[in-house]
Amino acid sequence: MRILARILLASGFLLAISSPGRATLAVVQAANNLSTAATATTITVTTTSGNLLVILAAEGANNTATVTISDSASQTWTQVGSYINPNTSSRTSMWYVPNSASVTTITATWSNNPGSLSTTVRAVMYEISGAATSSPLDTSNTSSSGSVVTTLTTGSITTANANDILIDGTNVGANQSTTWSAGSGYTLPANSTNDRVAMSNKIVSTTQSAVTTSISWTNTATSCVSIFAAFKASGAASTPKKPPVVL
């Protein structure tokens, strides 16, 4: 036995001992709301503590408005990148809170100072299980169009982490009361769209290099934007380790 142990050690034999695996990412639920002639919109939803919440918020009055995301647990939300403005009359942003408390409402409140703001405000959110409980954002990018279109391709992203959920949040400048269609391999969960915003996703298990996706809709829009973000799973990958050897 000792001779065998020496041979294995000398040959650099490694035993792959699995560390705790990564959690399985999943969209628990989506929810949305749209309010007209308003400065705020509230999504009513009941979430489970410990999950990641992601929201896309947009308005259609001007490109200098700012938004505050608040919830029933009074948590602090972090913005993904910065605001994106396809023209002078709208603005879109994405926000998240990891390891969230259980919430029953999420509100996006827009303000414009100086001046007033009363417009169509809209938002869509995901609750995601299995996400990293701190620093979950892997990477993000944006794209926009000011042309008359019925589809939009995201900016490309390259991920540093293998196990991610890729989320495409889209805002358009025309009512879409019929059909949204996600890009190949992406899904639109129930309640993930309304007349102006949609959020599709894909869960991956390998790092992504310069990937894009697209989304399409029925009624032509003269402006549209996308925020494309990747969020990490929790846990660590398996790591090869040397076994203990008795000589």
Backbone as JSON, one array per atom type, in Angstrom:
{
  "sequence": "MRILARILLASGFLLAISSPGRATLAVVQAANNLSTAATATTITVTTTSGNLLVILAAEGANNTATVTISDSASQTWTQVGSYINPNTSSRTSMWYVPNSASVTTITATWSNNPGSLSTTVRAVMYEISGAATSSPLDTSNTSSSGSVVTTLTTGSITTANANDILIDGTNVGANQSTTWSAGSGYTLPANSTNDRVAMSNKIVSTTQSAVTTSISWTNTATSCVSIFAAFKASGAASTPKKPPVVL",
  "N": [[0.83, -1.2, 0.0], [1.93, 1.26, 0.83], [3.89, 1.5, -1.09], [2.36, 1.83, -3.42], [1.15, 4.28, -2.81], [3.37, 5.95, -2.84], [4.03, 5.82, -5.56], [1.77, 6.98, -6.78], [1.9, 9.58, -5.7], [4.36, 10.45, -6.69], [3.83, 10.56, -9.4], [2.23, 12.73, -9.6], [-0.48, 12.44, -9.13], [-3.81, 13.52, -8.85], [-6.69, 13.98, -6.96], [-9.96, 14.78, -7.67], [-11.69, 16.64, -5.6], [-14.81, 17.58, -4.78], [-15.85, 20.84, -4.12], [-18.45, 22.69, -2.43], [-21.12, 22.83, -4.7], [-22.22, 25.05, -7.37], [-25.22, 26.92, -6.98], [-28.4, 26.28, -8.5], [-29.51, 28.39, -10.93], [-32.6, 30.11, -11.35], [-35.56, 31.56, -12.66], [-37.86, 32.66, -10.53], [-40.24, 34.1, -10.58], [-41.91, 36.6, -12.57], [-42.99, 40.02, -12.8], [-44.98, 42.93, -13.54], [-45.77, 46.41, -14.24], [-47.64, 49.22, -15.5], [-48.15, 52.64, -15.65], [-50.15, 55.38, -16.54], [-49.99, 58.93, -17.26], [-48.53, 59.63, -14.94], [-46.07, 59.7, -12.27], [-44.93, 57.62, -11.03], [-44.77, 54.04, -10.71], [-46.05, 51.04, -9.38], [-45.17, 47.75, -8.62], [-46.88, 44.96, -7.61], [-46.07, 42.22, -5.72], [-45.16, 39.09, -4.24], [-42.32, 38.04, -2.73], [-39.59, 35.72, -2.0], [-37.36, 35.62, 0.73], [-33.8, 36.06, 0.43], [-33.42, 35.79, -2.29], [-32.46, 37.08, -5.57], [-33.41, 40.23, -6.81], [-34.37, 41.89, -9.75], [-34.97, 44.79, -11.63], [-36.37, 46.51, -14.42], [-36.81, 49.81, -15.3], [-38.65, 52.46, -16.79], [-39.43, 55.56, -18.52], [-41.39, 57.99, -20.4], [-41.07, 60.77, -20.94], [-38.84, 62.64, -20.82], [-35.22, 62.93, -21.25], [-33.73, 63.46, -19.01], [-34.72, 62.8, -16.61], [-34.72, 61.22, -13.36], [-34.71, 58.14, -11.51], [-36.01, 56.59, -8.58], [-35.76, 53.58, -6.91], [-37.77, 51.79, -4.77], [-38.86, 49.65, -2.07], [-41.08, 47.47, -0.17], [-39.59, 46.59, 1.96], [-37.74, 48.5, 2.42], [-35.16, 48.53, 1.16], [-31.83, 49.0, -0.24], [-31.22, 49.67, -3.57], [-29.16, 48.8, -6.36], [-27.77, 50.3, -9.22], [-27.52, 49.06, -12.56], [-24.92, 49.77, -14.52], [-25.49, 52.75, -16.27], [-28.02, 55.3, -16.94], [-29.92, 54.99, -20.0], [-30.62, 56.68, -22.98], [-32.65, 56.88, -25.67], [-33.58, 59.0, -27.12], [-34.77, 62.41, -26.87], [-36.94, 62.21, -25.24], [-37.33, 60.06, -23.47], [-36.27, 57.62, -20.98], [-34.32, 54.97, -19.6], [-33.55, 52.45, -17.19], [-31.79, 49.9, -15.26], [-31.96, 47.99, -12.27], [-30.9, 46.34, -9.2], [-31.19, 44.12, -6.34], [-29.38, 42.09, -4.26], [-29.73, 38.98, -2.39], [-32.23, 39.5, -1.21], [-34.65, 40.79, 1.11], [-37.92, 39.5, 1.91], [-40.42, 40.89, -0.1], [-43.37, 42.88, -0.79], [-44.17, 44.91, -2.41], [-42.78, 46.86, -5.08], [-41.55, 49.92, -6.1], [-41.12, 52.26, -8.7], [-40.11, 55.48, -8.89], [-40.17, 58.43, -10.61], [-38.42, 61.5, -11.22], [-37.98, 64.94, -12.17], [-35.91, 67.59, -12.17], [-34.95, 70.82, -12.84], [-38.5, 71.37, -13.54], [-41.45, 69.49, -14.57], [-42.87, 66.2, -14.44], [-44.96, 64.02, -15.95], [-46.11, 61.2, -17.15], [-46.13, 58.19, -19.19], [-45.16, 55.66, -17.21], [-43.25, 52.75, -16.64], [-42.49, 49.37, -15.65], [-40.72, 46.27, -15.15], [-40.04, 43.24, -13.45], [-37.8, 40.66, -12.18], [-37.72, 37.85, -10.0], [-35.12, 35.95, -8.8], [-33.79, 32.84, -8.05], [-30.96, 31.15, -6.52], [-28.88, 32.88, -7.12], [-25.81, 34.77, -6.71], [-25.2, 36.05, -3.47], [-23.95, 38.37, -2.86], [-22.44, 41.05, -4.65], [-23.5, 40.3, -7.32], [-23.58, 41.01, -10.03], [-22.22, 40.33, -13.14], [-21.5, 41.39, -15.77], [-22.4, 43.99, -18.17], [-24.17, 45.64, -20.89], [-25.35, 48.06, -23.31], [-27.81, 49.0, -25.81], [-29.38, 50.88, -28.47], [-31.96, 52.36, -30.54], [-33.05, 54.81, -32.83], [-34.6, 54.61, -34.98], [-37.4, 53.61, -37.11], [-38.52, 50.66, -36.12], [-39.0, 47.08, -35.55], [-37.58, 45.35, -34.09], [-34.75, 44.71, -31.95], [-31.31, 44.44, -31.39], [-29.14, 43.45, -28.81], [-26.35, 45.12, -27.13], [-23.06, 43.65, -27.14], [-21.82, 41.22, -24.79], [-19.22, 39.93, -22.68], [-18.63, 37.4, -20.5], [-17.23, 36.86, -17.23], [-17.72, 34.86, -15.54], [-18.82, 31.46, -15.42], [-21.35, 30.28, -14.81], [-24.18, 31.84, -15.25], [-27.05, 34.04, -15.37], [-28.43, 35.49, -18.15], [-29.84, 38.54, -18.93], [-32.08, 40.36, -20.83], [-33.35, 43.46, -20.92], [-35.86, 45.42, -22.27], [-37.1, 48.47, -23.61], [-39.65, 50.16, -25.34], [-40.94, 52.69, -27.6], [-43.64, 52.63, -28.31], [-46.97, 51.39, -28.02], [-47.35, 47.95, -27.33], [-49.54, 45.84, -27.69], [-49.91, 43.3, -28.46], [-47.84, 40.92, -29.41], [-44.69, 39.98, -28.06], [-41.48, 38.74, -28.97], [-38.93, 36.66, -27.97], [-35.32, 36.38, -28.38], [-33.39, 33.71, -29.99], [-33.12, 30.87, -27.98], [-33.72, 32.24, -25.7], [-36.09, 33.09, -23.12], [-39.36, 34.34, -22.36], [-40.78, 34.79, -19.46], [-43.98, 34.22, -17.85], [-45.85, 37.16, -17.31], [-43.76, 38.92, -17.84], [-43.8, 40.98, -19.62], [-45.22, 44.1, -20.81], [-47.19, 46.73, -22.33], [-45.04, 48.36, -23.05], [-42.52, 47.52, -22.06], [-40.22, 44.73, -21.75], [-38.74, 41.67, -20.55], [-36.41, 39.32, -21.16], [-34.7, 36.1, -20.79], [-31.79, 33.95, -20.41], [-30.25, 31.06, -19.19], [-26.96, 30.12, -18.55], [-24.07, 27.9, -18.65], [-21.45, 28.1, -19.27], [-18.66, 30.29, -19.89], [-19.27, 33.32, -21.68], [-18.58, 34.79, -24.81], [-18.49, 37.83, -26.32], [-21.3, 37.83, -26.82], [-24.62, 38.29, -28.08], [-28.14, 39.08, -28.06], [-31.54, 39.26, -29.24], [-34.71, 40.95, -29.48], [-38.09, 41.06, -30.52], [-41.05, 42.8, -31.68], [-44.52, 43.64, -32.33], [-45.82, 46.13, -33.2], [-44.57, 48.96, -34.9], [-41.9, 50.94, -33.62], [-40.52, 54.11, -32.89], [-38.41, 54.54, -31.27], [-36.2, 52.7, -29.18], [-34.7, 50.76, -26.57], [-32.14, 48.71, -25.08], [-31.04, 47.0, -22.21], [-28.59, 44.86, -21.36], [-27.67, 42.35, -19.28], [-25.6, 40.31, -17.18], [-25.9, 38.03, -14.53], [-24.48, 36.43, -11.69], [-24.33, 32.99, -10.56], [-24.63, 31.58, -7.25], [-22.09, 30.21, -5.03], [-19.2, 28.01, -5.51], [-17.02, 26.65, -8.03], [-16.05, 23.2, -8.68], [-12.9, 22.11, -7.39], [-9.76, 20.74, -8.14], [-7.94, 18.8, -5.79], [-5.1, 17.73, -3.84], [-5.02, 14.46, -2.52], [-4.81, 13.3, 0.9], [-1.86, 11.56, 1.69], [-0.49, 8.68, 3.03], [2.67, 7.78, 3.94]],
  "CA": [[0.0, 0.0, 0.0], [2.81, 2.43, 0.88], [4.57, 1.6, -2.39], [1.37, 2.4, -4.33], [0.98, 5.68, -2.46], [4.55, 6.69, -3.34], [3.93, 5.9, -7.02], [0.75, 7.96, -7.11], [2.4, 10.9, -5.34], [5.44, 10.82, -7.6], [3.28, 10.84, -10.73], [1.41, 13.93, -9.55], [-1.89, 12.06, -9.15], [-4.7, 14.42, -8.13], [-8.08, 13.54, -6.8], [-10.86, 15.93, -7.72], [-12.62, 16.67, -4.48], [-15.76, 18.64, -5.1], [-16.29, 21.8, -3.13], [-19.89, 22.9, -2.6], [-21.4, 23.23, -6.07], [-22.99, 26.25, -7.6], [-26.66, 26.77, -6.92], [-29.06, 26.31, -9.8], [-30.24, 29.63, -11.19], [-33.95, 29.94, -11.88], [-36.49, 32.68, -12.51], [-38.98, 32.25, -9.68], [-41.43, 34.77, -11.12], [-41.79, 37.95, -13.13], [-44.17, 40.85, -12.58], [-44.8, 44.21, -14.2], [-46.87, 47.37, -14.16], [-47.53, 50.41, -16.35], [-49.06, 53.68, -15.17], [-50.21, 56.53, -17.45], [-50.14, 60.25, -16.64], [-48.07, 59.41, -13.58], [-44.63, 59.81, -12.03], [-44.48, 56.4, -10.36], [-45.53, 52.82, -10.93], [-45.78, 50.07, -8.32], [-45.38, 46.34, -8.91], [-47.3, 44.18, -6.45], [-45.51, 40.88, -5.86], [-44.69, 38.52, -2.98], [-41.07, 37.34, -3.01], [-38.99, 34.93, -0.93], [-36.1, 36.2, 1.19], [-32.58, 35.42, -0.04], [-33.33, 35.78, -3.75], [-32.04, 38.29, -6.29], [-34.47, 40.95, -7.51], [-33.89, 42.76, -10.83], [-36.07, 45.56, -12.2], [-36.16, 47.46, -15.5], [-37.74, 50.93, -15.13], [-38.57, 53.38, -17.93], [-40.45, 56.62, -18.63], [-41.45, 58.5, -21.76], [-41.24, 62.23, -21.0], [-37.6, 63.34, -21.16], [-34.01, 62.13, -21.02], [-32.97, 63.93, -17.85], [-35.4, 62.34, -15.39], [-34.04, 60.2, -12.56], [-35.66, 57.24, -10.86], [-35.69, 55.97, -7.3], [-36.42, 52.29, -6.71], [-38.01, 51.51, -3.36], [-39.68, 48.46, -1.85], [-41.75, 47.4, 1.13], [-38.6, 46.28, 2.99], [-36.83, 49.66, 2.51], [-33.81, 48.1, 0.8], [-31.05, 49.82, -1.16], [-31.07, 49.06, -4.88], [-27.95, 49.18, -7.08], [-28.02, 50.46, -10.66], [-26.68, 48.4, -13.55], [-24.39, 50.77, -15.44], [-26.06, 54.09, -16.17], [-29.24, 55.49, -17.72], [-29.78, 55.0, -21.45], [-31.61, 57.59, -23.56], [-32.66, 56.75, -27.12], [-33.95, 60.29, -27.72], [-34.93, 63.45, -25.86], [-38.22, 62.07, -24.53], [-37.48, 58.84, -22.67], [-35.09, 57.18, -20.24], [-34.46, 53.6, -19.12], [-32.48, 51.99, -16.31], [-31.96, 48.6, -14.62], [-31.5, 48.0, -10.87], [-31.0, 45.02, -8.57], [-30.85, 43.96, -4.93], [-29.1, 40.67, -4.0], [-30.06, 38.48, -1.05], [-33.3, 40.41, -0.83], [-35.7, 40.45, 2.06], [-39.21, 39.28, 1.28], [-41.12, 42.16, -0.35], [-44.72, 42.78, -1.35], [-44.29, 45.95, -3.44], [-41.58, 47.54, -5.59], [-42.02, 51.14, -6.76], [-40.18, 53.1, -9.45], [-40.59, 56.85, -8.82], [-39.37, 59.28, -11.48], [-38.45, 62.93, -10.92], [-37.23, 65.79, -13.09], [-35.7, 68.87, -11.49], [-36.23, 71.51, -12.72], [-39.56, 70.95, -14.45], [-42.41, 68.52, -14.09], [-42.87, 64.94, -15.16], [-46.19, 63.22, -15.83], [-46.0, 60.47, -18.4], [-46.29, 56.76, -19.04], [-44.03, 55.04, -16.52], [-43.43, 51.31, -16.71], [-41.44, 48.58, -15.01], [-40.85, 44.83, -15.13], [-39.05, 42.71, -12.52], [-37.61, 39.23, -11.98], [-37.18, 37.26, -8.79], [-34.22, 34.9, -9.27], [-33.18, 32.03, -7.0], [-29.66, 30.57, -6.85], [-27.91, 33.91, -7.51], [-24.84, 35.19, -5.7], [-25.85, 36.89, -2.47], [-23.26, 39.66, -2.84], [-21.78, 41.37, -5.93], [-23.97, 39.32, -8.3], [-23.48, 41.46, -11.42], [-21.01, 39.92, -13.87], [-21.19, 42.41, -16.76], [-23.59, 44.52, -18.83], [-23.97, 46.52, -22.03], [-26.6, 48.66, -23.76], [-27.96, 49.35, -27.22], [-30.59, 51.66, -28.7], [-32.26, 52.72, -31.92], [-33.99, 55.9, -33.03], [-35.27, 54.37, -36.26], [-38.68, 52.9, -37.05], [-38.11, 49.25, -36.14], [-39.78, 46.12, -34.78], [-36.65, 44.43, -33.43], [-33.54, 45.36, -31.44], [-30.23, 43.57, -30.95], [-28.43, 43.98, -27.65], [-24.91, 45.24, -27.18], [-22.43, 42.36, -26.83], [-21.18, 41.08, -23.48], [-18.31, 38.82, -22.44], [-18.75, 37.14, -19.08], [-16.07, 36.32, -16.51], [-18.22, 33.73, -14.76], [-19.45, 30.46, -16.29], [-22.76, 30.04, -14.49], [-24.84, 33.14, -15.22], [-28.32, 34.27, -16.06], [-28.34, 36.64, -19.05], [-31.14, 39.21, -18.94], [-32.26, 41.46, -21.78], [-34.47, 44.33, -20.61], [-36.12, 46.27, -23.44], [-38.15, 49.49, -23.53], [-39.96, 50.69, -26.67], [-41.71, 53.92, -27.57], [-44.99, 52.47, -28.88], [-47.7, 50.34, -27.33], [-47.27, 46.6, -27.89], [-50.65, 45.13, -27.04], [-50.04, 41.95, -29.03], [-46.85, 39.88, -29.15], [-43.24, 40.12, -27.99], [-40.81, 37.48, -29.29], [-37.55, 36.65, -27.48], [-34.32, 35.84, -29.28], [-33.16, 32.27, -29.96], [-32.59, 30.35, -26.73], [-34.17, 33.08, -24.58], [-37.48, 32.91, -22.77], [-40.12, 35.42, -21.74], [-41.67, 34.16, -18.48], [-45.29, 34.84, -17.64], [-45.87, 38.49, -16.67], [-42.49, 39.62, -18.05], [-43.98, 42.02, -20.64], [-46.45, 44.88, -20.9], [-47.25, 47.45, -23.6], [-43.84, 49.12, -23.39], [-41.27, 46.9, -21.62], [-40.15, 43.27, -21.73], [-37.48, 41.18, -20.02], [-36.18, 37.92, -21.51], [-33.51, 35.58, -20.12], [-31.2, 32.66, -20.75], [-29.32, 30.59, -18.16], [-25.81, 29.5, -19.23], [-23.14, 27.21, -17.76], [-20.09, 28.34, -19.76], [-18.4, 31.71, -20.11], [-19.8, 33.81, -22.95], [-17.67, 35.72, -25.46], [-19.09, 38.75, -27.29], [-22.62, 37.32, -27.2], [-25.75, 39.22, -28.18], [-29.43, 38.49, -28.35], [-32.45, 40.25, -29.81], [-36.11, 40.8, -29.16], [-38.91, 41.71, -31.54], [-42.41, 43.14, -31.27], [-45.42, 43.74, -33.47], [-46.07, 47.49, -33.67], [-43.32, 49.7, -35.09], [-41.56, 51.94, -32.61], [-39.51, 55.05, -33.38], [-37.28, 54.52, -30.35], [-36.16, 51.51, -28.34], [-33.42, 50.58, -25.89], [-31.91, 47.43, -24.41], [-29.98, 46.83, -21.21], [-28.25, 43.43, -21.4], [-26.85, 42.15, -18.09], [-25.36, 38.93, -16.72], [-25.81, 37.91, -13.08], [-23.77, 35.21, -11.34], [-24.87, 32.02, -9.61], [-23.91, 31.51, -5.99], [-21.27, 29.02, -4.85], [-17.91, 27.91, -6.18], [-16.85, 25.47, -8.87], [-15.22, 22.14, -8.12], [-11.48, 22.39, -7.48], [-8.93, 19.56, -7.89], [-7.07, 18.92, -4.62], [-4.31, 16.55, -3.55], [-5.52, 13.68, -1.39], [-3.8, 13.0, 1.91], [-1.15, 10.31, 1.4], [0.29, 8.16, 4.15], [3.86, 7.09, 3.43]],
  "C": [[0.87, 1.25, 0.0], [3.54, 2.62, -0.43], [3.64, 2.24, -3.41], [1.19, 3.89, -4.08], [2.15, 6.5, -2.98], [4.48, 6.87, -4.85], [2.93, 6.97, -7.44], [1.22, 9.37, -6.82], [3.46, 11.36, -6.31], [4.91, 11.18, -8.98], [2.37, 12.05, -10.75], [-0.07, 13.64, -9.59], [-2.7, 13.03, -8.29], [-6.08, 13.81, -8.06], [-8.96, 14.76, -6.8], [-11.87, 15.8, -6.59], [-13.55, 17.84, -4.69], [-16.02, 19.52, -3.91], [-17.79, 22.0, -3.33], [-20.21, 23.46, -3.99], [-22.17, 24.52, -6.16], [-24.48, 25.94, -7.49], [-27.23, 26.84, -8.33], [-29.85, 27.6, -9.94], [-31.62, 29.33, -11.76], [-34.72, 31.24, -11.69], [-37.7, 32.17, -11.74], [-40.28, 32.82, -10.22], [-41.03, 36.1, -11.74], [-43.08, 38.69, -12.83], [-43.91, 42.21, -13.22], [-45.95, 45.14, -13.88], [-46.58, 48.54, -15.09], [-48.57, 51.4, -15.86], [-49.0, 54.87, -16.12], [-50.46, 57.82, -16.68], [-49.71, 60.2, -15.17], [-46.57, 59.65, -13.49], [-44.08, 58.57, -11.36], [-45.35, 55.23, -10.79], [-45.1, 51.79, -9.91], [-46.13, 48.65, -8.79], [-45.76, 45.65, -7.6], [-46.88, 42.73, -6.65], [-45.1, 40.39, -4.48], [-43.48, 37.65, -3.26], [-40.58, 36.59, -1.78], [-37.65, 35.55, -0.54], [-34.91, 35.38, 0.68], [-32.4, 35.41, -1.54], [-32.86, 37.12, -4.3], [-33.25, 38.91, -6.97], [-33.83, 41.88, -8.53], [-35.09, 43.47, -11.42], [-35.58, 46.43, -13.35], [-37.22, 48.54, -15.35], [-37.54, 51.92, -16.26], [-39.67, 54.42, -17.85], [-40.35, 57.23, -20.02], [-41.63, 59.99, -21.88], [-39.98, 62.97, -21.41], [-36.39, 62.48, -20.8], [-33.14, 62.66, -19.9], [-33.6, 63.48, -16.54], [-34.54, 61.3, -14.67], [-35.08, 59.37, -11.84], [-35.11, 56.76, -9.52], [-36.48, 54.67, -7.19], [-36.55, 52.06, -5.21], [-38.87, 50.26, -3.23], [-40.22, 48.44, -0.43], [-40.81, 47.04, 2.27], [-37.56, 47.38, 3.14], [-35.37, 49.29, 2.22], [-33.14, 49.11, -0.14], [-30.83, 49.06, -2.46], [-29.84, 49.63, -5.59], [-28.24, 49.24, -8.57], [-27.03, 49.65, -11.48], [-26.2, 49.46, -14.53], [-25.01, 52.13, -15.2], [-27.36, 54.14, -16.97], [-28.93, 55.4, -19.22], [-30.95, 55.78, -22.04], [-31.6, 57.45, -25.08], [-32.97, 58.05, -27.85], [-34.13, 61.3, -26.59], [-36.18, 63.27, -25.0], [-38.41, 60.74, -23.81], [-36.16, 58.48, -21.99], [-35.36, 55.81, -19.64], [-33.29, 53.26, -18.21], [-32.83, 50.62, -15.73], [-31.32, 48.65, -13.25], [-31.64, 46.6, -10.29], [-30.71, 45.12, -7.08], [-30.61, 42.47, -4.69], [-29.55, 40.28, -2.59], [-31.19, 39.3, -0.44], [-34.13, 39.88, 0.33], [-36.97, 40.12, 1.27], [-39.91, 40.63, 1.11], [-42.49, 41.89, -0.94], [-44.98, 43.85, -2.41], [-42.91, 46.47, -3.81], [-42.07, 48.73, -6.4], [-40.87, 51.85, -7.46], [-40.78, 54.5, -9.52], [-39.65, 57.76, -9.6], [-39.52, 60.74, -11.06], [-37.61, 63.67, -11.94], [-37.12, 67.17, -12.46], [-34.63, 69.66, -12.25], [-37.26, 70.96, -13.7], [-40.46, 69.92, -13.82], [-42.35, 67.27, -14.96], [-44.18, 64.22, -14.9], [-46.35, 62.5, -17.15], [-46.38, 59.02, -18.18], [-45.02, 56.19, -18.41], [-44.29, 53.54, -16.44], [-42.24, 50.59, -16.09], [-41.77, 47.1, -15.13], [-39.74, 44.28, -14.24], [-38.99, 41.18, -12.6], [-37.27, 38.98, -10.52], [-36.39, 36.03, -9.21], [-33.64, 34.15, -8.07], [-31.83, 31.49, -7.47], [-28.61, 31.58, -7.24], [-26.95, 34.22, -6.37], [-25.49, 36.19, -4.75], [-25.12, 38.21, -2.24], [-22.54, 39.82, -4.18], [-22.21, 40.42, -7.05], [-23.77, 39.73, -9.76], [-22.15, 41.04, -12.03], [-20.61, 41.02, -14.86], [-22.49, 42.91, -17.38], [-23.19, 45.37, -20.02], [-25.34, 47.05, -22.45], [-26.62, 48.8, -25.28], [-29.25, 50.14, -27.36], [-30.76, 51.93, -30.18], [-33.27, 53.85, -31.94], [-34.75, 55.77, -34.33], [-36.61, 53.68, -36.04], [-38.39, 51.41, -37.22], [-39.12, 48.39, -35.37], [-38.88, 45.07, -34.13], [-35.43, 45.22, -32.97], [-32.57, 44.29, -30.97], [-29.48, 44.23, -29.81], [-26.99, 44.36, -28.01], [-24.29, 43.91, -26.77], [-21.82, 42.38, -25.43], [-20.27, 39.86, -23.49], [-18.27, 38.59, -20.94], [-17.44, 36.6, -18.51], [-16.44, 35.05, -15.78], [-18.95, 32.75, -15.68], [-20.95, 30.36, -16.07], [-23.47, 31.36, -14.25], [-26.27, 33.03, -15.73], [-28.17, 35.56, -16.85], [-29.73, 37.24, -19.19], [-31.12, 40.37, -19.92], [-33.52, 42.23, -21.41], [-34.66, 45.35, -21.71], [-37.27, 47.23, -23.17], [-38.38, 50.05, -24.93], [-40.92, 51.87, -26.55], [-43.06, 53.83, -28.23], [-45.67, 51.31, -28.18], [-47.61, 49.01, -28.08], [-48.33, 45.74, -27.21], [-50.8, 43.7, -27.54], [-48.89, 41.05, -28.59], [-45.42, 40.41, -29.1], [-42.63, 38.75, -28.3], [-39.35, 37.57, -28.86], [-36.61, 36.06, -28.52], [-34.12, 34.34, -29.09], [-32.51, 31.85, -28.64], [-33.02, 31.12, -25.5], [-35.66, 32.86, -24.34], [-38.06, 34.19, -22.17], [-41.1, 34.77, -20.75], [-43.02, 34.86, -18.44], [-45.12, 36.15, -16.89], [-44.57, 39.28, -16.85], [-42.59, 40.69, -19.15], [-45.22, 42.85, -20.32], [-46.4, 45.68, -22.2], [-45.93, 48.09, -24.02], [-42.52, 48.43, -23.01], [-41.38, 45.39, -21.62], [-38.79, 42.87, -21.16], [-37.37, 39.68, -20.3], [-34.9, 37.44, -20.84], [-33.06, 34.26, -20.7], [-30.21, 32.3, -19.65], [-28.22, 29.79, -18.85], [-24.89, 28.85, -18.19], [-21.7, 27.29, -18.25], [-19.9, 29.84, -19.94], [-18.82, 32.09, -21.53], [-18.86, 34.87, -23.52], [-18.4, 36.52, -26.54], [-20.47, 38.27, -27.76], [-23.64, 38.47, -27.25], [-27.04, 38.41, -28.22], [-30.3, 39.58, -28.96], [-33.85, 39.99, -29.29], [-36.91, 41.54, -30.22], [-40.33, 41.91, -31.01], [-43.23, 43.44, -32.51], [-45.53, 45.16, -34.04], [-44.77, 48.28, -33.77], [-43.14, 50.77, -34.02], [-40.45, 52.83, -33.16], [-38.33, 55.18, -32.43], [-37.36, 53.26, -29.51], [-34.76, 51.38, -27.74], [-33.36, 49.19, -25.29], [-30.82, 47.6, -23.37], [-29.79, 45.33, -21.05], [-27.27, 43.17, -20.26], [-26.73, 40.67, -17.75], [-25.18, 38.94, -15.21], [-25.3, 36.51, -12.73], [-24.57, 34.3, -10.41], [-24.06, 32.08, -8.32], [-23.06, 30.25, -5.95], [-20.01, 29.04, -5.67], [-17.85, 26.63, -6.99], [-15.98, 24.43, -8.18], [-13.75, 22.42, -8.37], [-10.68, 21.12, -7.22], [-8.03, 19.79, -6.69], [-6.29, 17.62, -4.45], [-4.93, 15.77, -2.4], [-4.44, 13.52, -0.35], [-3.17, 11.63, 1.61], [-0.33, 9.91, 2.61], [1.45, 7.35, 3.59], [4.41, 6.15, 4.48]]
}
